[in-house]
Amino acid sequence: MSLTAIQFGTTLSQLDSWGSLTGIGGEILEGGDVQAFGKMTHGAPTDAVSAGYFGTPKGKFRLVYPFSEQATIVTGEVTITDESTGESRTFKAGDTWFVSKGTATVWDVAGEQVVKHYLAFA
């Protein structure tokens, strides 16, 4: 058995650089070339089930989810808008959500950074 604790307070400096959000399918709307950071805690992003940390610095960008995901904010704050409904929700450290594969979202990271831990299902 392997048990991995989710670390609240995890920052971008503790994660690996994954390059520009555009390289992982994002569309940057504000904030220059917003960079993505992450660290896997289970599997790889292409696996049927994977988990890890994902974060970005301040910026606004569009992401269409390539998988279904449950995520918890561990650092920072982000407002996420579901483009199909126009509904916006602000998530802070400790808040959790579930999103279905194919959902188009707009992320607005107003503070210095946001980091989440996620569990993804292809």
C-alpha positions in Angstrom: 0.0 0.0 0.0 1.2 3.5 -0.8 -0.3 6.5 1.1 0.4 10.0 -0.2 -0.6 13.0 1.9 -1.9 16.0 0.0 0.3 19.0 1.1 -1.6 22.3 1.7 0.6 25.3 1.1 2.4 23.7 -1.8 3.8 26.5 -4.0 4.9 26.7 -7.7 8.6 26.7 -6.5 8.0 23.1 -5.3 6.7 21.9 -8.7 8.3 21.1 -12.0 8.0 23.5 -14.9 5.6 22.2 -17.6 6.1 25.2 -19.9 3.5 27.5 -21.4 -0.2 26.7 -20.9 -0.5 26.8 -24.7 1.7 23.6 -24.7 -0.9 21.7 -22.8 -3.9 23.0 -24.7 -4.7 26.2 -22.8 -5.5 29.6 -24.4 -4.0 32.5 -22.6 -6.4 35.5 -22.4 -4.4 37.8 -20.0 -1.1 37.8 -18.2 1.5 37.3 -20.9 2.9 33.8 -21.5 1.3 32.1 -18.4 3.4 29.1 -17.4 2.1 25.8 -16.0 3.8 23.9 -13.1 3.1 20.4 -11.9 4.2 17.2 -10.1 2.6 13.8 -10.5 1.6 11.9 -7.4 0.1 8.9 -9.3 0.6 7.8 -12.9 1.2 10.0 -15.9 -1.1 12.6 -17.5 -1.9 10.1 -20.3 -2.9 7.3 -18.0 -6.6 6.4 -17.5 -6.3 7.5 -13.9 -3.7 10.0 -12.7 -3.2 12.5 -9.8 -0.9 15.4 -9.2 -0.3 19.0 -8.4 -1.0 21.7 -11.0 -0.5 25.4 -10.7 0.0 28.7 -12.5 1.0 32.2 -11.6 -1.4 35.1 -12.0 -3.2 35.2 -15.3 -6.5 34.5 -17.2 -6.8 31.5 -19.5 -9.2 29.1 -21.1 -8.9 25.4 -20.5 -11.1 22.6 -22.0 -10.9 19.6 -19.7 -9.3 16.6 -21.5 -10.5 14.4 -18.6 -12.9 14.4 -15.7 -11.4 15.7 -12.6 -11.9 16.2 -8.8 -9.5 18.9 -7.5 -8.8 20.7 -4.3 -7.0 24.1 -4.0 -3.9 23.8 -1.8 -2.6 27.3 -2.3 -4.1 30.6 -3.6 -7.4 31.4 -5.1 -9.0 31.1 -8.5 -12.3 32.1 -10.1 -13.4 29.5 -12.7 -16.2 30.1 -15.1 -18.1 27.3 -16.9 -18.4 28.7 -20.4 -21.5 26.6 -21.2 -23.5 28.1 -18.4 -21.7 31.4 -17.6 -21.6 30.3 -13.9 -18.5 31.5 -12.0 -17.2 30.2 -8.7 -14.3 31.3 -6.6 -12.2 28.6 -5.0 -9.7 29.1 -2.1 -7.4 26.7 -0.3 -9.5 23.8 1.0 -12.2 24.1 -1.6 -12.9 21.1 -3.9 -14.8 20.7 -7.2 -15.6 18.1 -9.8 -15.6 18.8 -13.5 -16.6 16.6 -16.4 -14.4 15.8 -19.4 -15.0 18.3 -22.3 -16.1 21.2 -20.1 -14.8 24.6 -21.4 -13.6 26.8 -18.5 -12.0 30.2 -18.0 -9.6 30.5 -15.1 -8.8 33.9 -13.5 -5.9 33.7 -11.1 -6.0 37.1 -9.4 -3.4 36.5 -6.7 0.3 35.6 -7.0 -0.4 31.9 -7.8 -2.8 29.0 -7.5 -2.0 25.3 -6.9 -4.4 22.4 -6.9 -4.1 18.7 -6.3 -6.2 16.7 -8.7 -7.5 13.2 -9.4 -8.2 12.7 -13.2 -10.2 10.1 -15.0 -9.7 9.7 -18.8 
